[in-house]
Amino acid sequence: MEIKLRRYSSIYIVDITGDMDMYNAGNVKNVINTMIAKNIQYYIINLENVEYMDSSGIGALIYIHSELKKKDMMLRIVNVTGSVKKVIELTKLMGYFKIAQSVKDGIEQLKELI
């Protein structure tokens, strides 16, 4: 798994490439926890290049969502497609997460909150 960060104004985009499974889902949590410690408020997790996600990946997203929500920080998950979308749908979490179609849509949604 590869995690890259980029920034649009005060919104940080976390681009994930590779599988989000039991071997590396914790890496995403660690990156977000470091960013939370720096008091970053607005996040987009881009799943465009994630082809596989297991329960550990779902657990990481739930953990990230709840940690950000506790601190009144905002998250959008974007580019949820294919098997990743099916996993999120099967776990009945499509309504739990705030999901946008693209990075651009996620940015627009978060800009309205800034």
HURAVEN-V140525 format. One record per residue. SS is DSSP state (2 for helix, 1 for strand, 0 for the rest). Layout:
# HURAVEN-V140525
ss
SS
SS
This chain:
# HURAVEN-V140525
ss
0
1
1
1
1
1
1
1
0
0
1
1
1
1
1
1
1
0
0
1
0
0
0
0
2
2
2
2
2
2
2
2
2
2
2
2
2
0
0
0
0
1
1
1
1
1
1
1
1
0
0
0
1
0
2
2
2
2
2
2
2
2
2
2
2
2
2
2
2
2
0
0
0
1
1
1
1
1
0
0
0
2
2
2
2
2
2
2
2
2
0
0
0
0
0
0
0
0
1
1
0
0
2
2
2
2
2
2
2
2
2
0
0
0
